[in-house]
Amino acid sequence: MTKMPESVLVLIHTPQHELLLLERADAAGGWQSVTGSRASPDEALRDTACREVAEETGIVVGSPAVPAARLVDWQRRNVYPILPAWAHRYAPGVTHNTEHVFALQVERDTPIRLSPHEHVGWQWLPWREAAARCFSHTNAAAILHLAQAPAPAR
């Protein structure tokens, strides 16, 4: 199946700006936030974000534990070249991907259930460590942007 060159990046974070990072199964040591491509041109980006979060972490946006309002579309887009190692996933001639950034606030004790064919590990990290650990520069930049927002008092 050919991937669409339009994806979401979802920063899953706590109110204290700890970030959930996932270790990719196909890139040992490749840590990232939730990412994934639109399933079809008709799939709304918010629906893509909800689907990818559920598939990769087991977190269901819109459930009693994670109200839908906690998923925020930052209206921020990153356009970047597709890495040669992943070019085979796209139609011939497709060279760039457009990534749409979302943030999802959850509590640190939210249960995580990984998709074993996509990820082999997960961890919560303070925002500085999370940004440094990400292999994607757009992921790291989004984390740094999140950190500029004040953490709510508890």
JOHU-V359118 format. One record per helix or strand. SS is the DSSP state (@ for helix, = for strand). FROM is the first residue (numbers start at 1). TO is the last residue. Records with the same first field share a line. If there is no record, write none. Layout:
BEGIN
SS = FROM-TO + FROM-TO
END
This chain:
BEGIN
= = 3-3 + 6-13 + 18-24 + 31-32 + 34-37 + 63-63 + 66-66 + 71-81 + 90-90 + 96-105 + 119-126 + 134-134
@ = 45-57 + 68-70 + 84-89 + 127-133 + 137-148
END
